[in-house]
């Protein structure tokens, strides 16, 4: 039986936007229902851009309908949003986009609504200029960000907030990390070029290769042999800041899916413990280690309660990729803007504080802790590290600079789009030897 791609996309988007489903999970579950790779590509584009621009075009549909269908018929409401996404974002041919969207109402078994869908999309085309002017008048509908986040960005980054939200709506490049234990970057680059991939070496990240657009990496040369992994460039900074030496004992807390842990193992001969509270996510670490031919001790446990898993041996390096709002990766995970609530932030603050204070005693004197979030909110970043510095007399923040981003009051903030990277915060804290002996 033939599956209508737009109808499938509408049902899927309704799950994501109105029922809180994960965009990645919905994609993985529904893409196999389409046999033609072109249909699968269209589904992915509709879902990604539908989630990215939902808060703009959901509001637009409210202006185009006398009575909302959002709760009465979520799939048709999502289909209308996708109609505008096709016209405005994907810029499909007007006639084809409208006709195919109207046809999808029949695949959704709502043939009686075909006329309504057609009328709404035609009205958008007629009144487009005035409707867009109204949407553009507010930051949340201009950039499709929740109102609370638009206000938070304006507060924390008043000069950059508009650029940050604009960057969140641009498709990110595909950045890969070369497994230097198995192949030189230039050698892998030559293999990619020979296979027709327009990859380039990153200008300042030593292990990074960049493709301008997403691709099925499982088909690329060397994937099965563990020659590379997908990892945004901002995340690759962690290995540089860790300043590893052979023989060190290293803890990667909150380690799933294992990208940073694998990068650390590729950099030096270390004894690495990858800690993860969720057993299913711990399995993803194991799978990544196996593919990349790397070895680490995977421990399932709570980073905020070391008594349950720590063997009383201190670590030379601790990496904390703390649970956070993920407000720095909205361009890569567009559904986060639909699911994150302002009320979530306080609970995350508490978790960040708990983990940081619990793991600090596990660091050896002279050791280094790298605190990371993929957040752009100051309250999750320098505010949390500042509390640790105020409470621990043996804690000293190390100053550093990166080629992109800006200094925070403590540490360094990469904002979304800086150097075409994801948003990420870093702080490096050293345990001073002198204070440890007092």
GUDOMAR-514110 format. One record per residue: residue number from 1; residue in one letter; x negated, y negated, z negated of N, C-alpha, C in turn. Coordinates in steps of 0.1 Angstrom, whole numbers. Each point is the difference from the previous one (the first is absolute). Layout:
! residues N
     n   res   neast   nnorth     nup   caeast   canorth    caup   ceast   cnorth     cup
   NUM     a       X        Y       Z        X         Y       Z       X        Y       Z
...
END
This chain:
! residues 438
     n   res   neast   nnorth     nup   caeast   canorth    caup   ceast   cnorth     cup
     1     x      -9       12       0        9       -12       0      -9      -12       0
     2     x       3      -10       9       -7       -13       0       3       -8     -12
     3     x     -11       -6      -6        2        -9     -11      -2      -14       4
     4     x      10       -9      -3       -1       -14       4     -10       -6     -10
     5     x     -11       -6       6      -11        -6      -8       5      -11      -9
     6     x       8       -9       6        5       -12      -8       9        4     -11
     7     x       9       10       3        9         5     -11      -8        6     -11
     8     x     -10        8       3       -9         6     -10      -7      -11      -8
     9     x      -5      -10       8       -7       -11      -7      10       -8      -9
    10     x      12       -2       4       10        -7      -9       3        8     -13
    11     x       2       13       2        2         8     -13     -12       -1      -9
    12     x     -12        1       6      -12         1      -7      -3      -14      -7
    13     x       3      -11       7       -3       -13      -6      10       -3     -11
    14     x      12        5       2       10        -2     -11      -5        7     -13
    15     x      -6       11       2       -5         8     -12     -11       -9      -7
    16     x      -9       -5       8      -11        -8      -5       4      -13      -6
    17     x       8       -8       7        4       -13      -5      11        0     -10
    18     x       9        9       0       11         0      -9       1       11     -10
    19     x      -9       10       1        0        11     -10     -13        2      -6
    20     x     -10       -8       4      -13         0      -7      -9       11       5
    21     x       3        7      11       -9        11       5     -13       -6       5
    22     x     -10        9      -1      -14        -4       5       0        0      15
    23     x      -5      -11       6       -1        -1      15      -9       12       5
    24     x     -11        3      -6       -9        11       5       8       13      -1
    25     x       6        3     -11        7        13      -1      12        1      10
    26     x       7      -11       3       11         0       9      -6        2      15
    27     x     -11       -6       3       -6         2      13      -5       14       2
    28     x      -6        6     -10       -6        13       1      12       10       1
    29     x      11       -2      -6       11         9       0       8       -1      14
    30     x       0      -12       6        9        -1      11      -7        0      14
    31     x     -13       -4       0       -7         0      13       0       13       7
    32     x      -1       12      -7        0        12       7      13        4       7
    33     x      11       -8      -3       13         3       6       0       -5      15
    34     x     -10       -8       4       -1        -6      13     -12        8       7
    35     x       3        5      12      -10         8       7      -9       -8       9
    36     x       5      -11       5       -8        -8       9      -8      -10      -8
    37     x     -14        0       2       -9        -9      -7       4      -14       1
    38     x       6       -4      11        5       -14       2      11       -3     -10
    39     x       9        9      -1       11        -2     -10      -5       -1     -14
    40     x     -10        9      -3       -6        -1     -14      -7      -13      -2
    41     x      -7       -5      10       -6       -13      -1      10      -11      -2
    42     x      11        0       7       11       -10      -2       6        1     -14
    43     x       2       12      -5        5         2     -13      -9       -7     -10
    44     x     -13        3       1      -10        -6     -10       0      -15       1
    45     x       1       -5      12        0       -15       2      13       -6      -6
    46     x      11        6       2       13        -5      -5       0        1     -15
    47     x      -5       10      -6        0         2     -15     -10      -10      -6
    48     x     -12       -1       6      -10        -9      -6       4      -14       0
    49     x       5       -4      12        4       -14       2      13       -3      -7
    50     x       9       10       0       13        -1      -7      -2       -3     -15
    51     x      -9        8      -6       -3        -3     -14      -8      -13      -2
    52     x      -9       -3       9       -8       -13      -1       9      -12       0
    53     x      10        0      10        8       -11       2      14        1      -5
    54     x       3       10      -9       13         2      -5       6      -13      -7
    55     x      -8       -6      -8        5       -11      -8       3      -12       8
    56     x      -5       -1      12        4       -11       9      12        4       8
    57     x       1       11       6       11         3       9      12        6      -8
    58     x      -2        5     -11       11         4      -9       8      -13      -3
    59     x      -7      -11      -3        7       -13      -3       6       -5      13
    60     x      -6        2      11        6        -4      13      13        7       3
    61     x       1       12      -3       12         8       2      12       -6      -8
    62     x      -3       -4     -12       10        -6      -9       6      -12       7
    63     x      -8       -8       7        5       -12       7       8        4      12
    64     x      -2       12       5        7         4      13      13        8      -2
    65     x       2        4     -12       12         8      -3       9       -7     -10
    66     x      13        1       2        9        -5      -9       1        8     -13
    67     x      -1       14       2        0         9     -12     -12        9       1
    68     x      -7        1     -10      -13         7       0       3       15       1
    69     x      -9        7       8        1        15       1     -11        6      -9
    70     x      -7       -8      -7      -12         5      -8       4       12      -8
    71     x      10       -1      -8        4        11      -9      11       10       6
    72     x       8       -6       9       11         8       6      -6       10      10
    73     x     -10       -4       8       -6         8      10     -15       -4       2
    74     x      -8        5     -10      -14        -3       0      -8        2      13
    75     x       3       11       7       -7         4      12       3      -10      11
    76     x      13       -5       2        3       -10      10      -7      -13      -4
    77     x       0       -4     -13       -6       -12      -4     -15        1       4
    78     x      -7       11      -3      -14         2       4      -2        0      15
    79     x      10        5       7       -1         0      15       0      -15       5
    80     x       9       -8      -6        0       -14       4     -13       -7      -3
    81     x      -6        3     -11      -13        -6      -4     -10        5      11
    82     x       0       12       4       -9         6      10       2       -6      13
    83     x      13       -4       3        3        -7      13      -8      -13       1
    84     x       0       -7     -11       -7       -13      -1     -15        2       1
    85     x      -5       11      -7      -14         3       0      -5        3      15
    86     x       9        7       7       -4         3      14      -1      -12       8
    87     x       9      -10      -2        1       -12       8     -11       -9      -4
    88     x      -3       -2     -13       -9       -11      -5     -14        5      -3
    89     x      -2       12      -4      -13         5      -5      -6        9      11
    90     x       7       10       4       -5         9      10       1       -6      14
    91     x       9      -10       1        2        -7      13       3        9      12
    92     x       9       10      -3        4         9      11       9       -8       9
    93     x       2        5      12        9        -7      10      14       -2      -6
    94     x       5      -12       0       13        -3      -6      11       10       3
    95     x       2        2      13       11         8       4      -2       14      -5
    96     x     -12        6       2       -2        14      -5       1        1     -15
    97     x      -5       -9      -7        0         0     -15      15        0      -5
    98     x       8       -9       6       14        -1      -5       8       12       4
    99     x      -2        5      13        8        11       5      -4       13      -8
   100     x     -13        2      -3       -4        12      -7       5       -1     -15
   101     x       0      -11      -6        5        -2     -14      15        3       0
   102     x       7       -6       9       15         3       1       2       15       1
   103     x      -7        6       9        1        15       2      -2        8     -12
   104     x      -9       -5      -9       -4         7     -12      12        1     -10
   105     x      10      -10       1       11         1      -8       8       13       2
   106     x       0        4      13        7        13       3      -8       12      -6
   107     x     -13       -1       1       -8        11      -6       2        0     -15
   108     x       3      -11      -6        3        -1     -15      14        3      -3
   109     x       8        4      11       14         4      -2       8      -12      -5
   110     x      -3      -12       6        8       -12      -3       4       -6      13
   111     x       5        7       9        3        -6      13       9      -13      -1
   112     x       8        0     -10       10       -11      -2      -8      -13      -3
   113     x     -12        1      -4       -8       -12      -4     -10       -5      12
   114     x       1        7      11       -9        -3      11       3      -15       5
   115     x      12       -4       1        3       -13       4      -5      -11     -10
   116     x       1        3     -13       -5        -9     -10     -15       -1       1
   117     x      -7       11       1      -15        -1       1      -4       -8      12
   118     x       7        2      12       -3        -8      12       3      -15      -2
   119     x      11       -3      -7        3       -14      -2     -10       -7      -9
   120     x      -4        7     -11      -10        -6      -9     -13       -3       7
   121     x      -5       10       8      -13        -3       7       2      -10      10
   122     x      11       -1       7        2       -10      10       1      -14      -6
   123     x       6        0     -12        2       -13      -7     -14       -5      -5
   124     x      -9        9      -4      -13        -3      -4      -8       -7      12
   125     x       2        6      12       -7        -5      11       6      -14       4
   126     x      13       -3      -2        5       -13       3      -4      -10     -10
   127     x       0        3     -13       -2        -9     -11     -14        1      -6
   128     x      -9        6       7      -13         4      -5      -8      -12      -6
   129     x       0      -11       7       -8       -12      -5       5       -5     -14
   130     x      13       -1      -1        5        -6     -13      -1       11     -11
   131     x       2       12       3       -1        11     -10     -15        1      -5
   132     x      -9       -1       9      -14         1      -4      -4      -12      -8
   133     x       5      -12       3       -3       -12      -8       4        2     -14
   134     x      12        6      -2        5         3     -13      -9       10      -8
   135     x      -4       10       7       -8        10      -6     -14       -5      -4
   136     x      -5       -9       9      -13        -5      -2      -1      -11     -11
   137     x      12       -4      -5        0       -11     -10      -4        5     -14
   138     x       0       13      -2       -4         5     -13     -12       10       1
   139     x     -10       -1      -9      -12         9       2       4       15       0
   140     x      10        4      -8        3        14      -1       6        5      13
   141     x       8       -8       7        5         5      13      -9       -4      12
   142     x      -8      -10      -2      -10        -4      10     -10       11       2
   143     x      -5        6     -11      -10        10       0       4       14      -4
   144     x      13        1      -3        6        13      -4      -7        5     -13
   145     x      -1       -8     -10       -6         4     -13      11       -2     -11
   146     x       1        8     -10        9        -3     -11      -2      -14      -6
   147     x      10       -6      -4       -1       -14      -5      -9        0     -12
   148     x       0       10      -9       -9        -1     -12     -15        0       4
   149     x      -3        8      11      -13         1       4      -5      -12       8
   150     x       9       -6       8       -4       -13       6      -3      -10     -10
   151     x       8       -1     -11       -3       -10     -10     -13        3      -8
   152     x      -3       13      -2      -12         4      -7     -12       -3       8
   153     x       1        2      13      -12        -3       9      -2      -15       0
   154     x      11       -8       1       -1       -14       0      -7       -6     -13
   155     x       3        7     -11       -5        -4     -13     -15        4      -1
   156     x      -3       13       4      -14         4      -2     -10       -4      11
   157     x       6       -2      12       -9        -3      12       7      -11       8
   158     x       2      -12      -6        8       -11       7      -5       -3      14
   159     x     -13        0       2       -5        -5      13       0       12      10
   160     x       0       12      -5       -1        12       9      13        8       2
   161     x      11       -4      -8       11         9      -1       7        2      14
   162     x       1      -10       8        7         1      13      -9        9       9
   163     x     -13       -1       0       -9         8       8       1       15      -5
   164     x       1        2     -13        1        13      -5      12        7       5
   165     x      12       -7      -1       12         6       4       0        3      15
   166     x      -6       -9       8       -1         2      14      -8       12       3
   167     x     -11        1      -7       -9        12       2       7       13      -3
   168     x       9        0     -10        7        12      -4       9        5      11
   169     x       3       -9      10        9         4      11      -7        3      13
   170     x     -13        2      -1       -9         3      12      -5       15      -1
   171     x       1        7      11       -5        14      -1     -15        0      -3
   172     x      -4        8     -10      -14         0      -4      -8        9      10
   173     x     -13       -3       1       -8         9       9      -2       13      -7
   174     x      -4       10       7       -3        14      -6     -15        0      -3
   175     x      -3        1     -13      -14         0      -4      -3       13      -6
   176     x     -11        6       5       -5        13      -5     -13       -1      -7
   177     x      -2        9      -9      -13         1      -7      -8       12       4
   178     x     -12       -2       5       -8        11       5      -6        7     -11
   179     x       1       13       0       -6         9     -10     -15        1       2
   180     x      -8       -9      -6      -14        -1       3      -8       13      -4
   181     x       6        8      -8       -7        13      -3       0        9      12
   182     x      10       -2       9        1        10      11      -4       -6      14
   183     x       1      -14       1       -3        -5      13      -4      -15      -1
   184     x      -8       -5       9       -4       -14       0      12       -8       6
   185     x       2      -12      -4       11        -8       5      -2       -2      16
   186     x     -11       -3       5       -2        -3      14       3       13       8
   187     x      -4       12      -6        3        12       7      15        3       2
   188     x       7       -3     -11       15         2       0       6      -10       9
   189     x      -5      -12       0        5       -11       9      -1        4      15
   190     x     -11        6       3       -3         5      14      10       11       3
   191     x       3        9      -9       10        10       3      14       -6       2
   192     x       4       -9      -8       13        -7       2       0       -6      13
   193     x     -10       -8       4        0        -7      13       1       10      11
   194     x      -7       11      -1        0        10      11      14        6       1
   195     x       8        1     -11       13         5       1      11      -10       3
   196     x      -5      -13       3        9       -10       5       6       -9     -11
   197     x      -6        1     -12        5        -9     -11      -8      -13      -1
   198     x       6      -11      -1       -7       -13       1      -4       -4     -15
   199     x      -8        8      -6       -4        -3     -14     -13       -9       0
   200     x      -1       -8     -11      -12        -8      -2      -5        2     -14
   201     x     -13       -3      -2       -6         1     -13       4      -13      -8
   202     x       4        2     -12        4       -12      -8     -12       -8      -3
   203     x       2      -14       0      -12        -9      -1      -8        1     -13
   204     x       7        3     -11       -7        -1     -13       3       12      -9
   205     x       9        9       3        2        12      -7      -8       11       6
   206     x      -9        6      -7      -10         9       6       5       13       5
   207     x      12        4      -5        5        13       4      13       -1       9
   208     x       4      -12       4       13        -2       6      -1       -1      15
   209     x      10        6       6        3        -1      15      14       -5       1
   210     x       3       -9      10       13        -6       1       6        3      14
   211     x      13        3      -1        8         1      12      11      -10       0
   212     x       3       -7      11        9       -12      -1      15        5      -3
   213     x       3       12       3       14         5      -2       0       14      -7
   214     x      11        3      -6        1        13      -6      -1       11      11
   215     x      -4       12      -4       -2        11       9       2       13      -8
   216     x       3       11       7        1        13      -7     -15        5      -3
   217     x      -4       -3     -12      -14         3      -3      -3       15       0
   218     x      10        8      -2       -3        15       0      -4        5      14
   219     x       2       -8      10       -4         4      14     -14       -6       3
   220     x      -5       -8      -8      -13        -7       3     -12        9      -3
   221     x     -11       -2       8      -11         9      -2      -6       -1     -14
   222     x      -2       12      -6       -6         1     -13       9        0     -12
   223     x      13       -2       2       10         0     -11      -1       13      -8
   224     x       2       11       8        1        13      -6     -13        4      -7
   225     x     -11       -5       5      -14         3      -5      -3      -10     -12
   226     x       9       -8      -4       -3        -9     -11     -10      -11       2
   227     x      -1       -5      12      -10       -10       4       5      -14      -4
   228     x      13       -2      -3        5       -13      -4      13        2      -7
   229     x       4      -12      -6       13         0      -7       6      -14       3
   230     x      13       -1      -1        6       -14       2       0       -7     -14
   231     x      -6      -12       0        0        -8     -12      -2      -14       3
   232     x       9       -9      -5       -1       -14       3     -14       -5      -5
   233     x      -5      -10       7      -13        -6      -3       0       -5     -14
   234     x      11       -7      -5        0        -5     -14      -3       11     -10
   235     x       6       12       2       -3        11      -9     -14        5       1
   236     x      -7       -2      11      -13         5       1     -10       -8      -8
   237     x       4      -12      -4       -9        -8      -8      -4        7     -13
   238     x       9        8      -5       -2         6     -14     -13        7      -1
   239     x      -4        8      11      -13         7      -1     -12       -9      -1
   240     x       1      -12       6      -11        -9      -1      -1       -6     -14
   241     x      11       -3      -6        0        -6     -13      -3       10     -11
   242     x       2       13       2       -4        10     -10     -15        1      -2
   243     x      -8       -4      10      -14         0      -1      -5       14      -5
   244     x       2       10       8       -2        14      -5     -15        4       1
   245     x      -4        9      -9      -13         6       1       2       15      -1
   246     x      -9        8       7        1        15      -1       0        4     -15
   247     x       8       10      -3       -1         5     -14      10       -6      -9
   248     x       7      -11       3        9        -6      -9      13        8      -2
   249     x       6       -2     -12       13         6      -3      10      -11       3
   250     x      10        3       8        9       -10       5      14        4      -2
   251     x       9       -9      -5       14         3      -1       8       -9       9
   252     x       8        6       9        9        -7       8      14        2      -6
   253     x       5      -10      -7       13         2      -7      11       -4      10
   254     x      12        6      -1       11        -3       9      -5        3      14
   255     x      -5       11       3       -8         3      12       7        3      12
   256     x      13        5      -1        7         4      13       2      -12       9
   257     x       0        2      13       -2        13       7     -15        5       2
   258     x      -9       -8      -6      -14         4       0      -9       -7       9
   259     x       4      -11       7       -8        -7       9     -13       -6      -6
   260     x       2       -7     -11      -12        -6      -7      -9       11      -6
   261     x       6       11      -6       -8        10      -5      -9        6      11
   262     x       6        3      11       -8         6      11     -11      -10       5
   263     x       3      -12       0      -10       -10       5     -12        0     -10
   264     x       3        0     -13      -10         1     -10      -9       12       2
   265     x       6       11       2       -7        13       2      -9       -1      13
   266     x       5       -7      10       -8        -1      12     -12       -9      -2
   267     x       0       -9     -10      -10        -9      -2     -12        5      -8
   268     x       2        9      -9      -10         5      -9       3       14      -6
   269     x     -11        6      -5        2        13      -7       4       -2     -14
   270     x      13        0      -2        5        -4     -14       9       12      -5
   271     x       2        0     -13        9         9      -6      13       -8      -2
   272     x      10        3       8       12        -9       1      12        8      -6
   273     x       7       -7      -9       13         5      -4      11       -9       6
   274     x       9        7       7       11        -7       6      13        2      -9
   275     x       4      -10      -6       11         1     -10      13       -4       6
   276     x      11        7      -1       13        -3       5      11        5      -9
   277     x      10       -8      -3       10         5      -9      10        9       6
   278     x       2       -1      13       10         7       8      -6       12       7
   279     x       4       12      -3       -6        12       5       2        1      15
   280     x      11       -4       6        2         0      14      -9       -9       7
   281     x      -2      -12      -6      -10        -9       6     -14        5      -2
   282     x      -2        7     -10      -13         6      -2      -4       10      11
   283     x      11        7       5       -3         9      11      -4       -7      13
   284     x       4      -13       2       -4        -8      11     -15       -3      -1
   285     x      -5       -2     -12      -14        -2      -2      -8       12       4
   286     x       5       12      -4       -7        12       3       0        2      15
   287     x      11       -3       7        0         2      15     -10       -9       7
   288     x      -1      -13      -5       -9        -9       6     -14        4      -3
   289     x      -3        5     -12      -14         4      -3      -4       12       9
   290     x      10        9       2       -3        12       8      -3       -4      15
   291     x       8       -9       5       -2        -3      14     -13       -7       3
   292     x      -4       -8     -10      -12        -8       1     -13        7      -5
   293     x       2       13      -4      -11         9      -5      -7       -7     -12
   294     x       8       -4     -10       -5        -7     -12       5        8     -12
   295     x      -7       -3     -11        3         8     -13       2      -10     -11
   296     x      10        2      -8        2        -8     -12       9        8     -10
   297     x       0       -3     -12        8         6     -10      13       -8      -1
   298     x      11        7       4       13        -6      -1       7        3     -13
   299     x       4      -11      -7        6         2     -13      14       -6       0
   300     x      10        7      -4       13        -6      -1       2       -5     -14
   301     x       2      -12      -2        1        -6     -13       3      -15       1
   302     x       4       -6     -12        4       -14      -1     -13       -8      -3
   303     x      -3      -10       9      -11        -8      -2       1       -8     -13
   304     x      12       -3      -5        2        -7     -12       0        8     -12
   305     x      -3       13       1        0         9     -12     -12       10       2
   306     x     -12       -5      -1      -12         9       3      -1       12      -9
   307     x       6       -1     -12       -2        11     -10       5       13       6
   308     x       9        0      10        5        12       6      -9        6      10
   309     x     -10       -7       5       -8         6      11     -15       -3      -1
   310     x      -4      -10      -8      -14        -4      -1      -8       10      -8
   311     x     -12        3       5       -9        10      -7     -11       -7      -8
   312     x       2      -12      -4       -9        -8      -8     -14       -3       6
   313     x      -1        1      13      -12        -4       7       3      -13       7
   314     x      -8      -11      -3        3       -13       6      -3        0      15
   315     x       6      -10       6       -2        -2      15      -9      -12       3
   316     x      -9        2      10       -8       -11       4       8      -11       8
   317     x      10        5       7        8        -9       8      15        5      -2
   318     x       9      -10      -1       14         3       0       7       -9      10
   319     x       8        6       9        8        -7      10      14        1      -4
   320     x       7      -11      -2       14         0      -4       8       -7      12
   321     x       6        8       8        9        -5      10      14        0      -6
   322     x       3      -11      -7       11         0      -9      13        0       7
   323     x      10        7      -6       14        -2       5       4      -14       0
   324     x       6       -5      11        3       -14       2      12       -2       9
   325     x       3      -13       2       12        -3       8      -2        3      15
   326     x     -12        2       5       -3         2      14       4      -12       9
   327     x       0      -11      -6        3       -12       7     -11       -4      10
   328     x     -11        6       0      -11        -3       9       1        8      13
   329     x       8       10       0        1        10      12      13        0       6
   330     x       8      -11       0       13         0       6      -1        2      15
   331     x     -10       -4       7       -1         2      14      -2       14       4
   332     x      -6        8      -9       -2        14       2      12        9      -6
   333     x       6       -5     -10       11         7      -7      12      -10      -1
   334     x       6       -2      12       11       -11       0      12        3      -9
   335     x       2       13      -4       12         3      -8      -3       -5     -15
   336     x     -12       -3      -4       -2        -4     -14       7      -13      -2
   337     x       2       -9       9        7       -12      -2      15        2      -2
   338     x       5       12       4       14         3      -2       2        6     -14
   339     x     -10        7      -5        1         8     -12      -5       -6     -13
   340     x     -10       -9       2       -6        -6     -12       9      -11      -6
   341     x       1        0     -13        9       -10      -7      -9       -8      -9
   342     x       4      -13      -2       -8        -8      -9      -1        6     -14
   343     x      11        7      -4        0         6     -14     -10       12      -1
   344     x      -6        5      12      -10        11      -1     -13       -5      -5
   345     x      -3      -13       1      -13        -5      -2      -4        1     -14
   346     x       9       -3     -10       -4         1     -14      -4       14      -4
   347     x       8       10       5       -4        14      -3     -14        4       6
   348     x      -3       -6      11      -13         3       6     -11       -7      -8
   349     x       3      -12      -5      -10        -7      -8      -4        9     -12
   350     x      10        6      -6       -2         8     -12      -8       13       4
   351     x       3        6      11       -7        11       4     -15       -3       4
   352     x      -2      -11       6      -14        -5       4      -8       -2     -13
   353     x       6       -7     -10       -7        -3     -12      -3       13      -7
   354     x       9        9      -1       -1        13      -7     -12        8       6
   355     x       0        1      13      -11         8       7     -13       -6      -2
   356     x      -1      -14       2      -13        -6      -1      -6        1     -14
   357     x       9       -2     -10       -6         0     -14      -3       14      -4
   358     x       8       10       5       -3        14      -3     -13        6       6
   359     x      -3       -5      12      -12         5       7     -13       -7      -3
   360     x       1      -12      -5      -12        -8      -3      -9        8     -10
   361     x       5        6     -11       -9         7      -9      -8       12       7
   362     x       5        5      12       -6        11       7     -12       -4       8
   363     x      -3      -13       1      -11        -5       8     -13       -1      -8
   364     x     -10        6       5      -13         0      -7      -6      -15       0
   365     x      -7       -3     -11       -7       -13       0      -9       -2      12
   366     x       1      -12       6       -7        -3      13       8        5      12
   367     x      12        6      -2        8         5      11       9      -11       5
   368     x       6        4      11        8       -10       8      14        5       2
   369     x      10       -8      -2       14         3       3       5       -9      11
   370     x       6        6      10        6        -8      11      15        1      -1
   371     x       6      -11      -2       15        -1      -1       5       -5      13
   372     x      10        8       6        6        -3      13      15        0       0
   373     x       6       -9       7       14         1       3       2       -4      14
   374     x      11        5       6        4        -5      13      11      -10      -1
   375     x      -1       -9     -10        9       -10      -3      -6      -14       2
   376     x       8      -10       3       -4       -14       2       5       -8     -12
   377     x       6        6     -10        6        -8     -11     -11       -1     -11
   378     x      -3      -12      -4      -10        -2     -10       2        7     -13
   379     x      13        1      -4        3         6     -13      -4       15       0
   380     x      -1        6      11       -5        14       1     -15        2       1
   381     x      -6      -11       3      -14         0       3      -9       -7     -10
   382     x      -4      -12       2       -9        -6      -9       6       -2     -14
   383     x      13       -1      -1        6        -1     -14      -2       13      -8
   384     x       1       12       7       -3        12      -7     -14        2      -4
   385     x      -9       -3       9      -15         1      -2      -4      -10     -11
   386     x       6      -12       0       -3       -10     -10       3        5     -14
   387     x      11        7      -1        4         5     -13     -11       10      -5
   388     x      -4        9       9      -11         9      -4     -12       -7      -5
   389     x      -4      -10       7      -12        -8      -3       1       -7     -14
   390     x      12       -4      -2        3        -7     -13       0       10     -12
   391     x       4       12       3        1        10     -11     -13        8      -2
   392     x      -8        1      10      -12         9      -1     -13       -8       0
   393     x      -7       -1     -11      -12        -9      -1     -11        6       9
   394     x       0       13       4      -10         6       8       4        0      15
   395     x      10       -8       4        4         0      14      -4      -14       6
   396     x      -7        2      12       -5       -12       7       4        1      14
   397     x       7      -10       6        4         0      14     -12       -4       8
   398     x      -2        8      11      -11        -3       9       5       -8      12
   399     x      -7      -11       3        4        -8      12      -5        6      13
   400     x       8       -1      10       -4         5      13       8       -7      10
   401     x      -4        0      13        7        -6      11       2       11      11
   402     x      10       -2       8        2         8      12       1       -9      12
   403     x      -2        5      12        1        -8      12      13       -6       3
   404     x      11        6      -6       13        -6       2       7       -1     -13
   405     x      11       -8      -1        7        -1     -12      -5      -12      -8
   406     x       4       -1     -13       -4       -11      -8      -2        4     -15
   407     x      -8       -7      -7       -2         2     -14      12       -2      -8
   408     x       3       10      -9       11        -3      -9      -7       -5     -13
   409     x       8       -3     -10       -6        -5     -13      -9       11      -5
   410     x       3       12       2       -8        12      -3       1        9      12
   411     x     -12        4       6        1         9      11       2       -7      13
   412     x       6        8      10        1        -5      14      13        5       5
   413     x       7       -8       8       13         3       6      -1       -1      15
   414     x       3       11       6        2         0      15      15       -1       2
   415     x       5      -10       7       14        -1       3       3        7      13
   416     x      13        4       2        3         7      13      -3       -9      12
   417     x      -7        6       9       -5        -7      12     -14       -6      -1
   418     x      -5       -1     -12      -14        -5      -1      -9       10       7
   419     x      -7       -4      11       -8         9       7       8       12       6
   420     x      13       -2       2        9        10       5       0       12      -9
   421     x      -1       -2     -13        1        11      -9      12       -1      -9
   422     x       3       11      -7       11         0     -10      -4       -9     -12
   423     x      10       -4      -7       -2        -7     -13      -5        9     -11
   424     x     -10       -4      -6       -6         8     -11      -8       -9     -10
   425     x       1        4     -13       -7        -7     -10     -11        9      -6
   426     x     -12       -6      -3      -11         7      -6      -6       -7     -12
   427     x      -2        7     -10       -9        -6     -11     -10       11      -4
   428     x     -12       -5      -3      -10         9      -5      -4       -4     -14
   429     x       1       10      -9       -3        -3     -14     -11        9      -5
   430     x     -10       -5      -6      -11         8      -5       1        1     -15
   431     x      -4       12      -6       -1         2     -14     -14       -4      -4
   432     x      -1      -10      -8      -14        -5      -4      -6        9     -10
   433     x     -13        2       2       -8        10      -8      -1       -6     -14
   434     x      -4      -13      -1       -3        -7     -13      12        1      -9
   435     x      12       -4       5       12         0      -8       4       14      -5
   436     x      -3       10       9        3        14      -3      -8        5     -12
   437     x     -12       -6      -3       -8         4     -11       2       -8     -13
   438     x       9      -10       1        2        -9     -12       8        8     -10
END
